[in-house]
């Protein structure tokens, strides 16, 4: 899959572009992907909100996954 990261004017990641042929491959494996409910249960939303709040209070508590993979000596 050839994903392209889209960055905003501030240089931060803003999204991902998936080429159409790759999207069709995804849809062939997951035919109901377009009809999945976009709403998550209230308990999950509450948990996400709590985690976002904790991260906002202590942003250094979050590290990139690449740090973990490097620690595990995993090649990307």
PDB file of N, CA, C and O in Angstrom:
ATOM      1  N   UNK A   1       0.851  -1.165   0.000  1.00  0.00           N
ATOM      2  CA  UNK A   1       0.000   0.000   0.000  1.00  0.00           C
ATOM      3  C   UNK A   1       0.899   1.231   0.000  1.00  0.00           C
ATOM      4  O   UNK A   1       1.874   1.302   0.748  1.00  0.00           O
ATOM      5  N   UNK A   2       0.565   2.178  -0.830  1.00  0.00           N
ATOM      6  CA  UNK A   2       1.356   3.394  -0.968  1.00  0.00           C
ATOM      7  C   UNK A   2       0.615   4.579  -0.348  1.00  0.00           C
ATOM      8  O   UNK A   2      -0.030   5.354  -1.055  1.00  0.00           O
ATOM      9  N   UNK A   3       0.709   4.711   0.947  1.00  0.00           N
ATOM     10  CA  UNK A   3       0.053   5.818   1.644  1.00  0.00           C
ATOM     11  C   UNK A   3       0.899   7.073   1.523  1.00  0.00           C
ATOM     12  O   UNK A   3       2.127   7.007   1.488  1.00  0.00           O
ATOM     13  N   UNK A   4       0.233   8.211   1.458  1.00  0.00           N
ATOM     14  CA  UNK A   4       0.928   9.481   1.448  1.00  0.00           C
ATOM     15  C   UNK A   4       0.403  10.315   2.617  1.00  0.00           C
ATOM     16  O   UNK A   4      -0.801  10.523   2.767  1.00  0.00           O
ATOM     17  N   UNK A   5       1.328  10.777   3.426  1.00  0.00           N
ATOM     18  CA  UNK A   5       0.941  11.621   4.553  1.00  0.00           C
ATOM     19  C   UNK A   5       0.712  13.040   4.060  1.00  0.00           C
ATOM     20  O   UNK A   5       1.505  13.569   3.281  1.00  0.00           O
ATOM     21  N   UNK A   6      -0.357  13.646   4.508  1.00  0.00           N
ATOM     22  CA  UNK A   6      -0.689  15.015   4.147  1.00  0.00           C
ATOM     23  C   UNK A   6      -0.394  15.889   5.354  1.00  0.00           C
ATOM     24  O   UNK A   6      -0.859  15.616   6.461  1.00  0.00           O
ATOM     25  N   UNK A   7       0.383  16.942   5.131  1.00  0.00           N
ATOM     26  CA  UNK A   7       0.759  17.837   6.227  1.00  0.00           C
ATOM     27  C   UNK A   7       0.097  19.187   6.036  1.00  0.00           C
ATOM     28  O   UNK A   7      -0.089  19.653   4.912  1.00  0.00           O
ATOM     29  N   UNK A   8      -0.255  19.808   7.151  1.00  0.00           N
ATOM     30  CA  UNK A   8      -0.842  21.134   7.129  1.00  0.00           C
ATOM     31  C   UNK A   8       0.222  22.197   6.923  1.00  0.00           C
ATOM     32  O   UNK A   8       1.409  21.881   6.843  1.00  0.00           O
ATOM     33  N   UNK A   9      -0.188  23.441   6.838  1.00  0.00           N
ATOM     34  CA  UNK A   9       0.752  24.541   6.628  1.00  0.00           C
ATOM     35  C   UNK A   9       1.738  24.684   7.789  1.00  0.00           C
ATOM     36  O   UNK A   9       2.797  25.294   7.641  1.00  0.00           O
ATOM     37  N   UNK A  10       1.379  24.115   8.952  1.00  0.00           N
ATOM     38  CA  UNK A  10       2.274  24.156  10.105  1.00  0.00           C
ATOM     39  C   UNK A  10       3.267  22.993  10.120  1.00  0.00           C
ATOM     40  O   UNK A  10       4.086  22.878  11.031  1.00  0.00           O
ATOM     41  N   UNK A  11       3.184  22.121   9.088  1.00  0.00           N
ATOM     42  CA  UNK A  11       4.103  20.993   8.987  1.00  0.00           C
ATOM     43  C   UNK A  11       3.668  19.763   9.752  1.00  0.00           C
ATOM     44  O   UNK A  11       4.333  18.729   9.690  1.00  0.00           O
ATOM     45  N   UNK A  12       2.562  19.856  10.476  1.00  0.00           N
ATOM     46  CA  UNK A  12       2.071  18.718  11.250  1.00  0.00           C
ATOM     47  C   UNK A  12       1.189  17.830  10.387  1.00  0.00           C
ATOM     48  O   UNK A  12       0.545  18.293   9.446  1.00  0.00           O
ATOM     49  N   UNK A  13       1.173  16.563  10.720  1.00  0.00           N
ATOM     50  CA  UNK A  13       0.361  15.605   9.989  1.00  0.00           C
ATOM     51  C   UNK A  13      -1.113  15.982  10.081  1.00  0.00           C
ATOM     52  O   UNK A  13      -1.634  16.239  11.166  1.00  0.00           O
ATOM     53  N   UNK A  14      -1.784  16.011   8.919  1.00  0.00           N
ATOM     54  CA  UNK A  14      -3.191  16.401   8.882  1.00  0.00           C
ATOM     55  C   UNK A  14      -4.069  15.286   8.331  1.00  0.00           C
ATOM     56  O   UNK A  14      -5.291  15.334   8.468  1.00  0.00           O
ATOM     57  N   UNK A  15      -3.465  14.294   7.718  1.00  0.00           N
ATOM     58  CA  UNK A  15      -4.263  13.220   7.150  1.00  0.00           C
ATOM     59  C   UNK A  15      -3.412  12.269   6.335  1.00  0.00           C
ATOM     60  O   UNK A  15      -2.191  12.399   6.254  1.00  0.00           O
ATOM     61  N   UNK A  16      -4.097  11.305   5.733  1.00  0.00           N
ATOM     62  CA  UNK A  16      -3.426  10.304   4.918  1.00  0.00           C
ATOM     63  C   UNK A  16      -4.204  10.144   3.625  1.00  0.00           C
ATOM     64  O   UNK A  16      -5.433  10.074   3.634  1.00  0.00           O
ATOM     65  N   UNK A  17      -3.487  10.085   2.519  1.00  0.00           N
ATOM     66  CA  UNK A  17      -4.092   9.831   1.227  1.00  0.00           C
ATOM     67  C   UNK A  17      -3.867   8.365   0.878  1.00  0.00           C
ATOM     68  O   UNK A  17      -2.737   7.880   0.905  1.00  0.00           O
ATOM     69  N   UNK A  18      -4.948   7.666   0.550  1.00  0.00           N
ATOM     70  CA  UNK A  18      -4.873   6.270   0.122  1.00  0.00           C
ATOM     71  C   UNK A  18      -5.209   6.237  -1.359  1.00  0.00           C
ATOM     72  O   UNK A  18      -6.310   6.638  -1.737  1.00  0.00           O
ATOM     73  N   UNK A  19      -4.296   5.772  -2.216  1.00  0.00           N
ATOM     74  CA  UNK A  19      -4.604   5.693  -3.640  1.00  0.00           C
ATOM     75  C   UNK A  19      -5.868   4.862  -3.886  1.00  0.00           C
ATOM     76  O   UNK A  19      -6.161   3.922  -3.147  1.00  0.00           O
ATOM     77  N   UNK A  20      -6.594   5.219  -4.919  1.00  0.00           N
ATOM     78  CA  UNK A  20      -7.882   4.600  -5.203  1.00  0.00           C
ATOM     79  C   UNK A  20      -7.771   3.083  -5.369  1.00  0.00           C
ATOM     80  O   UNK A  20      -8.617   2.346  -4.863  1.00  0.00           O
ATOM     81  N   UNK A  21      -6.751   2.615  -6.065  1.00  0.00           N
ATOM     82  CA  UNK A  21      -6.627   1.162  -6.254  1.00  0.00           C
ATOM     83  C   UNK A  21      -6.431   0.441  -4.925  1.00  0.00           C
ATOM     84  O   UNK A  21      -6.939  -0.664  -4.732  1.00  0.00           O
ATOM     85  N   UNK A  22      -5.695   1.066  -4.010  1.00  0.00           N
ATOM     86  CA  UNK A  22      -5.518   0.474  -2.684  1.00  0.00           C
ATOM     87  C   UNK A  22      -6.824   0.507  -1.892  1.00  0.00           C
ATOM     88  O   UNK A  22      -7.134  -0.435  -1.162  1.00  0.00           O
ATOM     89  N   UNK A  23      -7.591   1.594  -2.034  1.00  0.00           N
ATOM     90  CA  UNK A  23      -8.882   1.689  -1.357  1.00  0.00           C
ATOM     91  C   UNK A  23      -9.808   0.570  -1.821  1.00  0.00           C
ATOM     92  O   UNK A  23     -10.519  -0.026  -1.013  1.00  0.00           O
ATOM     93  N   UNK A  24      -9.800   0.286  -3.121  1.00  0.00           N
ATOM     94  CA  UNK A  24     -10.638  -0.796  -3.646  1.00  0.00           C
ATOM     95  C   UNK A  24     -10.212  -2.149  -3.077  1.00  0.00           C
ATOM     96  O   UNK A  24     -11.060  -3.005  -2.823  1.00  0.00           O
ATOM     97  N   UNK A  25      -8.913  -2.351  -2.876  1.00  0.00           N
ATOM     98  CA  UNK A  25      -8.432  -3.590  -2.249  1.00  0.00           C
ATOM     99  C   UNK A  25      -8.929  -3.698  -0.808  1.00  0.00           C
ATOM    100  O   UNK A  25      -9.345  -4.768  -0.365  1.00  0.00           O
ATOM    101  N   UNK A  26      -8.881  -2.585  -0.086  1.00  0.00           N
ATOM    102  CA  UNK A  26      -9.379  -2.573   1.291  1.00  0.00           C
ATOM    103  C   UNK A  26     -10.868  -2.910   1.298  1.00  0.00           C
ATOM    104  O   UNK A  26     -11.325  -3.732   2.092  1.00  0.00           O
ATOM    105  N   UNK A  27     -11.622  -2.262   0.401  1.00  0.00           N
ATOM    106  CA  UNK A  27     -13.064  -2.490   0.341  1.00  0.00           C
ATOM    107  C   UNK A  27     -13.405  -3.923  -0.048  1.00  0.00           C
ATOM    108  O   UNK A  27     -14.436  -4.449   0.371  1.00  0.00           O
ATOM    109  N   UNK A  28     -12.547  -4.563  -0.851  1.00  0.00           N
ATOM    110  CA  UNK A  28     -12.821  -5.960  -1.214  1.00  0.00           C
ATOM    111  C   UNK A  28     -12.631  -6.882  -0.014  1.00  0.00           C
ATOM    112  O   UNK A  28     -13.292  -7.916   0.088  1.00  0.00           O
ATOM    113  N   UNK A  29     -11.731  -6.511   0.891  1.00  0.00           N
ATOM    114  CA  UNK A  29     -11.513  -7.311   2.103  1.00  0.00           C
ATOM    115  C   UNK A  29     -12.520  -6.976   3.200  1.00  0.00           C
ATOM    116  O   UNK A  29     -12.866  -7.831   4.016  1.00  0.00           O
ATOM    117  N   UNK A  30     -12.991  -5.721   3.215  1.00  0.00           N
ATOM    118  CA  UNK A  30     -13.940  -5.249   4.221  1.00  0.00           C
ATOM    119  C   UNK A  30     -15.100  -4.551   3.509  1.00  0.00           C
ATOM    120  O   UNK A  30     -15.184  -3.323   3.519  1.00  0.00           O
ATOM    121  N   UNK A  31     -15.991  -5.324   2.894  1.00  0.00           N
ATOM    122  CA  UNK A  31     -17.047  -4.730   2.052  1.00  0.00           C
ATOM    123  C   UNK A  31     -17.989  -3.774   2.776  1.00  0.00           C
ATOM    124  O   UNK A  31     -18.599  -2.921   2.132  1.00  0.00           O
ATOM    125  N   UNK A  32     -18.123  -3.890   4.072  1.00  0.00           N
ATOM    126  CA  UNK A  32     -19.045  -3.007   4.798  1.00  0.00           C
ATOM    127  C   UNK A  32     -18.350  -1.782   5.387  1.00  0.00           C
ATOM    128  O   UNK A  32     -18.934  -1.088   6.219  1.00  0.00           O
ATOM    129  N   UNK A  33     -17.140  -1.510   4.980  1.00  0.00           N
ATOM    130  CA  UNK A  33     -16.376  -0.409   5.574  1.00  0.00           C
ATOM    131  C   UNK A  33     -17.072   0.940   5.399  1.00  0.00           C
ATOM    132  O   UNK A  33     -16.978   1.801   6.274  1.00  0.00           O
ATOM    133  N   UNK A  34     -17.772   1.133   4.270  1.00  0.00           N
ATOM    134  CA  UNK A  34     -18.475   2.405   4.044  1.00  0.00           C
ATOM    135  C   UNK A  34     -19.695   2.565   4.940  1.00  0.00           C
ATOM    136  O   UNK A  34     -20.143   3.686   5.178  1.00  0.00           O
ATOM    137  N   UNK A  35     -20.234   1.466   5.435  1.00  0.00           N
ATOM    138  CA  UNK A  35     -21.468   1.549   6.208  1.00  0.00           C
ATOM    139  C   UNK A  35     -21.255   1.392   7.711  1.00  0.00           C
ATOM    140  O   UNK A  35     -22.220   1.324   8.472  1.00  0.00           O
ATOM    141  N   UNK A  36     -19.998   1.333   8.139  1.00  0.00           N
ATOM    142  CA  UNK A  36     -19.733   1.200   9.569  1.00  0.00           C
ATOM    143  C   UNK A  36     -20.213   2.437  10.304  1.00  0.00           C
ATOM    144  O   UNK A  36     -20.087   3.557   9.809  1.00  0.00           O
ATOM    145  N   UNK A  37     -20.755   2.230  11.472  1.00  0.00           N
ATOM    146  CA  UNK A  37     -21.259   3.326  12.298  1.00  0.00           C
ATOM    147  C   UNK A  37     -20.089   4.207  12.730  1.00  0.00           C
ATOM    148  O   UNK A  37     -19.095   3.705  13.255  1.00  0.00           O
ATOM    149  N   UNK A  38     -20.200   5.488  12.515  1.00  0.00           N
ATOM    150  CA  UNK A  38     -19.124   6.401  12.865  1.00  0.00           C
ATOM    151  C   UNK A  38     -19.181   6.830  14.334  1.00  0.00           C
ATOM    152  O   UNK A  38     -18.228   7.426  14.838  1.00  0.00           O
ATOM    153  N   UNK A  39     -20.266   6.538  15.014  1.00  0.00           N
ATOM    154  CA  UNK A  39     -20.390   6.896  16.422  1.00  0.00           C
ATOM    155  C   UNK A  39     -19.857   5.764  17.285  1.00  0.00           C
ATOM    156  O   UNK A  39     -20.090   4.588  17.007  1.00  0.00           O
ATOM    157  N   UNK A  40     -19.145   6.134  18.326  1.00  0.00           N
ATOM    158  CA  UNK A  40     -18.656   5.120  19.253  1.00  0.00           C
ATOM    159  C   UNK A  40     -19.518   5.163  20.506  1.00  0.00           C
ATOM    160  O   UNK A  40     -20.143   6.182  20.800  1.00  0.00           O
ATOM    161  N   UNK A  41     -19.552   4.060  21.243  1.00  0.00           N
ATOM    162  CA  UNK A  41     -20.364   4.045  22.468  1.00  0.00           C
ATOM    163  C   UNK A  41     -19.918   5.137  23.447  1.00  0.00           C
ATOM    164  O   UNK A  41     -18.757   5.546  23.466  1.00  0.00           O
ATOM    165  N   UNK A  42     -20.863   5.587  24.246  1.00  0.00           N
ATOM    166  CA  UNK A  42     -20.603   6.673  25.197  1.00  0.00           C
ATOM    167  C   UNK A  42     -19.457   6.348  26.145  1.00  0.00           C
ATOM    168  O   UNK A  42     -18.652   7.224  26.462  1.00  0.00           O
ATOM    169  N   UNK A  43     -19.370   5.094  26.604  1.00  0.00           N
ATOM    170  CA  UNK A  43     -18.311   4.727  27.544  1.00  0.00           C
ATOM    171  C   UNK A  43     -16.938   4.844  26.886  1.00  0.00           C
ATOM    172  O   UNK A  43     -15.970   5.221  27.545  1.00  0.00           O
ATOM    173  N   UNK A  44     -16.843   4.522  25.581  1.00  0.00           N
ATOM    174  CA  UNK A  44     -15.566   4.663  24.886  1.00  0.00           C
ATOM    175  C   UNK A  44     -15.210   6.131  24.703  1.00  0.00           C
ATOM    176  O   UNK A  44     -14.051   6.515  24.859  1.00  0.00           O
ATOM    177  N   UNK A  45     -16.201   6.952  24.373  1.00  0.00           N
ATOM    178  CA  UNK A  45     -15.950   8.375  24.211  1.00  0.00           C
ATOM    179  C   UNK A  45     -15.486   8.989  25.527  1.00  0.00           C
ATOM    180  O   UNK A  45     -14.587   9.830  25.539  1.00  0.00           O
ATOM    181  N   UNK A  46     -16.096   8.572  26.634  1.00  0.00           N
ATOM    182  CA  UNK A  46     -15.691   9.080  27.952  1.00  0.00           C
ATOM    183  C   UNK A  46     -14.245   8.693  28.243  1.00  0.00           C
ATOM    184  O   UNK A  46     -13.467   9.515  28.727  1.00  0.00           O
ATOM    185  N   UNK A  47     -13.884   7.448  27.951  1.00  0.00           N
ATOM    186  CA  UNK A  47     -12.520   6.985  28.177  1.00  0.00           C
ATOM    187  C   UNK A  47     -11.525   7.770  27.325  1.00  0.00           C
ATOM    188  O   UNK A  47     -10.468   8.167  27.816  1.00  0.00           O
ATOM    189  N   UNK A  48     -11.853   7.996  26.061  1.00  0.00           N
ATOM    190  CA  UNK A  48     -10.983   8.791  25.194  1.00  0.00           C
ATOM    191  C   UNK A  48     -10.819  10.217  25.713  1.00  0.00           C
ATOM    192  O   UNK A  48      -9.717  10.766  25.716  1.00  0.00           O
ATOM    193  N   UNK A  49     -11.930  10.807  26.150  1.00  0.00           N
ATOM    194  CA  UNK A  49     -11.866  12.162  26.694  1.00  0.00           C
ATOM    195  C   UNK A  49     -10.970  12.227  27.927  1.00  0.00           C
ATOM    196  O   UNK A  49     -10.199  13.172  28.093  1.00  0.00           O
ATOM    197  N   UNK A  50     -11.077  11.216  28.790  1.00  0.00           N
ATOM    198  CA  UNK A  50     -10.238  11.173  29.993  1.00  0.00           C
ATOM    199  C   UNK A  50      -8.764  11.038  29.622  1.00  0.00           C
ATOM    200  O   UNK A  50      -7.905  11.675  30.231  1.00  0.00           O
ATOM    201  N   UNK A  51      -8.479  10.212  28.630  1.00  0.00           N
ATOM    202  CA  UNK A  51      -7.082  10.029  28.209  1.00  0.00           C
ATOM    203  C   UNK A  51      -6.534  11.300  27.565  1.00  0.00           C
ATOM    204  O   UNK A  51      -5.387  11.673  27.812  1.00  0.00           O
ATOM    205  N   UNK A  52      -7.345  11.969  26.741  1.00  0.00           N
ATOM    206  CA  UNK A  52      -6.904  13.228  26.137  1.00  0.00           C
ATOM    207  C   UNK A  52      -6.611  14.267  27.205  1.00  0.00           C
ATOM    208  O   UNK A  52      -5.632  15.006  27.107  1.00  0.00           O
ATOM    209  N   UNK A  53      -7.455  14.324  28.221  1.00  0.00           N
ATOM    210  CA  UNK A  53      -7.255  15.278  29.310  1.00  0.00           C
ATOM    211  C   UNK A  53      -5.964  14.968  30.064  1.00  0.00           C
ATOM    212  O   UNK A  53      -5.212  15.880  30.408  1.00  0.00           O
ATOM    213  N   UNK A  54      -5.704  13.684  30.322  1.00  0.00           N
ATOM    214  CA  UNK A  54      -4.480  13.299  31.025  1.00  0.00           C
ATOM    215  C   UNK A  54      -3.243  13.655  30.197  1.00  0.00           C
ATOM    216  O   UNK A  54      -2.236  14.106  30.742  1.00  0.00           O
ATOM    217  N   UNK A  55      -3.322  13.451  28.888  1.00  0.00           N
ATOM    218  CA  UNK A  55      -2.203  13.789  28.009  1.00  0.00           C
ATOM    219  C   UNK A  55      -1.998  15.296  27.975  1.00  0.00           C
ATOM    220  O   UNK A  55      -0.861  15.769  27.985  1.00  0.00           O
ATOM    221  N   UNK A  56      -3.084  16.049  27.937  1.00  0.00           N
ATOM    222  CA  UNK A  56      -2.979  17.510  27.913  1.00  0.00           C
ATOM    223  C   UNK A  56      -2.302  18.027  29.178  1.00  0.00           C
ATOM    224  O   UNK A  56      -1.557  19.005  29.124  1.00  0.00           O
ATOM    225  N   UNK A  57      -2.553  17.382  30.311  1.00  0.00           N
ATOM    226  CA  UNK A  57      -1.942  17.802  31.575  1.00  0.00           C
ATOM    227  C   UNK A  57      -0.465  17.425  31.641  1.00  0.00           C
ATOM    228  O   UNK A  57       0.328  18.108  32.289  1.00  0.00           O
ATOM    229  N   UNK A  58      -0.099  16.327  30.962  1.00  0.00           N
ATOM    230  CA  UNK A  58       1.282  15.853  30.999  1.00  0.00           C
ATOM    231  C   UNK A  58       1.679  15.327  29.615  1.00  0.00           C
ATOM    232  O   UNK A  58       1.763  14.115  29.416  1.00  0.00           O
ATOM    233  N   UNK A  59       1.926  16.239  28.651  1.00  0.00           N
ATOM    234  CA  UNK A  59       2.214  15.812  27.280  1.00  0.00           C
ATOM    235  C   UNK A  59       3.483  14.982  27.132  1.00  0.00           C
ATOM    236  O   UNK A  59       3.620  14.242  26.157  1.00  0.00           O
ATOM    237  N   UNK A  60       4.413  15.091  28.078  1.00  0.00           N
ATOM    238  CA  UNK A  60       5.647  14.306  27.970  1.00  0.00           C
ATOM    239  C   UNK A  60       5.425  12.836  28.332  1.00  0.00           C
ATOM    240  O   UNK A  60       6.334  12.016  28.200  1.00  0.00           O
ATOM    241  N   UNK A  61       4.216  12.509  28.786  1.00  0.00           N
ATOM    242  CA  UNK A  61       3.926  11.112  29.123  1.00  0.00           C
ATOM    243  C   UNK A  61       3.671  10.268  27.885  1.00  0.00           C
ATOM    244  O   UNK A  61       3.598   9.042  27.976  1.00  0.00           O
ATOM    245  N   UNK A  62       3.536  10.909  26.727  1.00  0.00           N
ATOM    246  CA  UNK A  62       3.263  10.200  25.478  1.00  0.00           C
ATOM    247  C   UNK A  62       4.505  10.258  24.598  1.00  0.00           C
ATOM    248  O   UNK A  62       5.081  11.324  24.381  1.00  0.00           O
ATOM    249  N   UNK A  63       4.903   9.095  24.098  1.00  0.00           N
ATOM    250  CA  UNK A  63       6.070   9.022  23.226  1.00  0.00           C
ATOM    251  C   UNK A  63       5.675   8.345  21.928  1.00  0.00           C
ATOM    252  O   UNK A  63       4.708   7.583  21.896  1.00  0.00           O
ATOM    253  N   UNK A  64       6.407   8.610  20.859  1.00  0.00           N
ATOM    254  CA  UNK A  64       6.087   7.986  19.576  1.00  0.00           C
ATOM    255  C   UNK A  64       6.293   6.471  19.615  1.00  0.00           C
ATOM    256  O   UNK A  64       7.150   5.966  20.341  1.00  0.00           O
ATOM    257  N   UNK A  65       5.498   5.763  18.826  1.00  0.00           N
ATOM    258  CA  UNK A  65       5.606   4.301  18.755  1.00  0.00           C
ATOM    259  C   UNK A  65       6.996   3.886  18.280  1.00  0.00           C
ATOM    260  O   UNK A  65       7.469   2.802  18.620  1.00  0.00           O
ATOM    261  N   UNK A  66       7.650   4.741  17.496  1.00  0.00           N
ATOM    262  CA  UNK A  66       8.999   4.408  17.006  1.00  0.00           C
ATOM    263  C   UNK A  66       9.977   4.221  18.165  1.00  0.00           C
ATOM    264  O   UNK A  66      10.910   3.424  18.065  1.00  0.00           O
ATOM    265  N   UNK A  67       9.770   4.956  19.272  1.00  0.00           N
ATOM    266  CA  UNK A  67      10.625   4.764  20.448  1.00  0.00           C
ATOM    267  C   UNK A  67      10.484   3.351  21.004  1.00  0.00           C
ATOM    268  O   UNK A  67      11.478   2.713  21.350  1.00  0.00           O
ATOM    269  N   UNK A  68       9.253   2.868  21.088  1.00  0.00           N
ATOM    270  CA  UNK A  68       9.013   1.516  21.583  1.00  0.00           C
ATOM    271  C   UNK A  68       9.608   0.486  20.642  1.00  0.00           C
ATOM    272  O   UNK A  68      10.261  -0.459  21.085  1.00  0.00           O
ATOM    273  N   UNK A  69       9.389   0.662  19.347  1.00  0.00           N
ATOM    274  CA  UNK A  69       9.920  -0.295  18.383  1.00  0.00           C
ATOM    275  C   UNK A  69      11.442  -0.324  18.407  1.00  0.00           C
ATOM    276  O   UNK A  69      12.055  -1.383  18.272  1.00  0.00           O
ATOM    277  N   UNK A  70      12.042   0.840  18.580  1.00  0.00           N
ATOM    278  CA  UNK A  70      13.509   0.884  18.683  1.00  0.00           C
ATOM    279  C   UNK A  70      13.963   0.149  19.935  1.00  0.00           C
ATOM    280  O   UNK A  70      14.941  -0.597  19.896  1.00  0.00           O
ATOM    281  N   UNK A  71      13.271   0.351  21.031  1.00  0.00           N
ATOM    282  CA  UNK A  71      13.594  -0.333  22.273  1.00  0.00           C
ATOM    283  C   UNK A  71      13.495  -1.853  22.096  1.00  0.00           C
ATOM    284  O   UNK A  71      14.292  -2.605  22.656  1.00  0.00           O
ATOM    285  N   UNK A  72      12.519  -2.287  21.320  1.00  0.00           N
ATOM    286  CA  UNK A  72      12.326  -3.713  21.065  1.00  0.00           C
ATOM    287  C   UNK A  72      13.203  -4.224  19.925  1.00  0.00           C
ATOM    288  O   UNK A  72      13.164  -5.405  19.577  1.00  0.00           O
ATOM    289  N   UNK A  73      14.004  -3.309  19.342  1.00  0.00           N
ATOM    290  CA  UNK A  73      14.886  -3.639  18.225  1.00  0.00           C
ATOM    291  C   UNK A  73      14.090  -4.145  17.027  1.00  0.00           C
ATOM    292  O   UNK A  73      14.460  -5.129  16.386  1.00  0.00           O
ATOM    293  N   UNK A  74      13.002  -3.458  16.741  1.00  0.00           N
ATOM    294  CA  UNK A  74      12.103  -3.805  15.640  1.00  0.00           C
ATOM    295  C   UNK A  74      12.425  -2.913  14.454  1.00  0.00           C
ATOM    296  O   UNK A  74      12.457  -1.690  14.594  1.00  0.00           O
ATOM    297  N   UNK A  75      12.663  -3.497  13.300  1.00  0.00           N
ATOM    298  CA  UNK A  75      12.963  -2.743  12.086  1.00  0.00           C
ATOM    299  C   UNK A  75      11.687  -2.236  11.457  1.00  0.00           C
ATOM    300  O   UNK A  75      10.737  -2.998  11.279  1.00  0.00           O
ATOM    301  N   UNK A  76      11.651  -0.949  11.114  1.00  0.00           N
ATOM    302  CA  UNK A  76      10.494  -0.380  10.409  1.00  0.00           C
ATOM    303  C   UNK A  76      10.807  -0.216   8.941  1.00  0.00           C
ATOM    304  O   UNK A  76       9.961   0.248   8.177  1.00  0.00           O
TER     305      UNK A  76
END
